[in-house]
Amino acid sequence: MCREKFMRQAIALAVENVANGGGPFGAVIVRGDEVVATGVNRVTASCDPTAHAEVSAIRRACAEQQTFDLSGCEIYTSCEPCPMCLGAIYWAHIDKIYYGCNKDDAAAAGFDDSFIYKELELDYASRSKHIEALLPDEARATFEAWAAKSDKVEY
């Protein structure tokens, strides 16, 4: 079955990436039976905390397809997406997500993102990072400009 083939490709990318100095994560974006793009984790190699496999694959797919909307695509990732990657997958409108290892497997390997899920459940005052609104009335001008723009591209 094709799903297993694409998952095996994501896993192989992750294993190869470890040998090349990257993290143990790989992702494959597919439309139908065709691979649209792949990505691997290059966080430490590129000094970019957002260079996760899923985000890298989404960036490549969007660039190659000349669109920000990956509707009709599926993503195969060697591990359950972290909150950042999950957000990116939703924003890219990818239809289906298939993953190999789960977040507990990742945590056991030293990639524990449970603290992020816990933080998101807390009110702002209880979070470990200071967060507060600043100049919200002035900032609303950005949305007023967007609302008034007649040639905007909705996403």
C-alpha positions, 0 to 999 in steps of 0.5 A: 500500500502507498501509505506504508511506502511514504511512511517508510520514506519519511523514516528513511529520511530521518535515519539518513538525516541523523547520519548527516548531522541532523535530528531524527525526523523526516517528513514527506508531503504527497498529493495522490501517489506523487511526492510533492516535497520532503523535509528533514530536521535541520534545527542544529545544523542550520541554527534555526529552531523552526527547521523541523522536518514538517515545516521544512517539507511544507516550505518546500512544497509551497515554494514548488507548487507556488501556493500556500494552500496544500489542500489535497495533500497528505503528510507522512512524518516519522514522529507525531508532529509537535505543536508548532508543526501541527499548527503549520500543517493546519495553516497549510490545509493539509488534509491528512496526517500520518505519523510513525513514533508518538510524542512519548517515543520522542520524549524518551529520546530527549525530544519532549514537547509536553511542556508546550502543551502544558503551557498552552493550557495555562492562563497567561499569568501562570505561564513560564514566559512573560506574556502581555498585550501591549498597544492593542488599540494601535495594533488593531490598525493592522487589521483595519488596513487588511479589512480595507484592502480590496485586492487581498488574498484570503488564507 
